[in-house]
């Protein structure tokens, strides 16, 4: 698979696979609080394209930026890093 340019990648956990060829990935990041200087977890959900419907809920996946595939879908599943138990 050839990649053009520097496309961003995100690691996350699959929270839904109910749609056909689409998964919802929840990505977690740490943000430092401006006043208290503690780290807070923030989450964001991304819809990603899964061509073979291989992902299950709980899988850790790597998604890569792509062209718009639908109204909300702008990511593709690149690989499954860890399968759910």
ChimeraX attribute file (.defattr): number of C-alpha atoms within 10 A of each C-alpha:
attribute: neighborCount
match mode: 1-to-1
recipient: residues
	/A:1	3
	/A:2	4
	/A:3	8
	/A:4	5
	/A:5	6
	/A:6	7
	/A:7	9
	/A:8	10
	/A:9	14
	/A:10	17
	/A:11	18
	/A:12	23
	/A:13	23
	/A:14	24
	/A:15	16
	/A:16	16
	/A:17	20
	/A:18	12
	/A:19	11
	/A:20	11
	/A:21	14
	/A:22	21
	/A:23	28
	/A:24	21
	/A:25	28
	/A:26	19
	/A:27	17
	/A:28	15
	/A:29	11
	/A:30	11
	/A:31	12
	/A:32	11
	/A:33	10
	/A:34	8
	/A:35	6
	/A:36	7
	/A:37	9
	/A:38	10
	/A:39	12
	/A:40	10
	/A:41	9
	/A:42	10
	/A:43	10
	/A:44	10
	/A:45	14
	/A:46	19
	/A:47	21
	/A:48	26
	/A:49	24
	/A:50	21
	/A:51	13
	/A:52	9
	/A:53	14
	/A:54	13
	/A:55	22
	/A:56	18
	/A:57	17
	/A:58	17
	/A:59	19
	/A:60	22
	/A:61	21
	/A:62	20
	/A:63	24
	/A:64	18
	/A:65	17
	/A:66	16
	/A:67	9
	/A:68	11
	/A:69	12
	/A:70	9
	/A:71	6
	/A:72	10
	/A:73	18
	/A:74	17
	/A:75	25
	/A:76	23
	/A:77	24
	/A:78	17
	/A:79	15
	/A:80	17
	/A:81	13
	/A:82	12
	/A:83	12
	/A:84	12
	/A:85	7
